[in-house]
Amino acid sequence: MNQMSRTYQGRKTVGRIIALFAAVICLCFAWTGSALADTLTLTLNGGGPATYNNIYVGPYPVSVNGGPSSLMICDDYATEISSGYSWTANAYTFDQLSSMKFGGGTTFGNNATSAGQAYQEVFYLSSQMMLQPQTSGNANLAAIHYAIWQILDPAANLSIAGSGSQSPDSSAYWLSQAAQNYASVNTADFVVYTPTNLATSGLNASQEFIKVSGAPVPVPPSLLLLGTGLLGVVGLRKRPKK
């Protein structure tokens, strides 16, 4: 009976430690407002699947902290980076809008009147881009990407005429679709990797990328260390005396 009691008490202790670890993780994410507090290293591992005017369009393969590449969408036309370049960034969700590169309360022309709507429209277009065939001959990829760049950088006056404003190979078509459908976007499905140094410019300046959900977001290293430490307490607890 005593042995069973000690086993039961041991299981209760392990259960309490696991529950404590889960609670601490929740508190940490609540404190950071759904942002990954740790600085992450992103590396561009190639260009998009298609080109338009000698510019890669479509999702780019990007790795986070040296992990496998994931497809992400470049949202900043004015910044140029080259394959193999690495930079540091923080990952934000929509509730951290003010921390994003274009989230400072600026207005964005006729199709988006606020930073919040601008990013929602870009989220919608990013999801549509991921649904497209990722082939070099898909003209829709360029049309969608140029629409994204036009929303966040209207001064660049980017456009692709395509077959007409009602055709998906034109940026006007996708701008119209984004303006009509942005409110239906589930913003929780998107992570925005905003560079830590927004002041850089020129070739290999830090770039902002958007990831559509489907692959796990990296857990901050500090939380992993915390979890390891808490679980280690189990091994350090005293054995019950016979």
Buried (B, 14 or more C-beta within 10 A) or exposed (E): EEEEEBEEEBEEEBEEBBEEBEEBBEEBBEEBEBBBBBEBEBBBBEBBBBBBEEBBBBBBBBBBEEEEBBBBBBBBBEBBBEEEBEBEBBBBBBEBBEBBBBBEEEEBBEBBEBBBBBBBBBBBBBBBBBEBEBEEEBBBBBBBBBBBBBBBBBEEEBBBEBEEEEBBBBBBBBBBBBBEBBEEBEBEBBBBBBBEEBEEEEEBBBBBBBBBEEBEBBEBEEBEEBBEEBEEEEEEEEEEEE
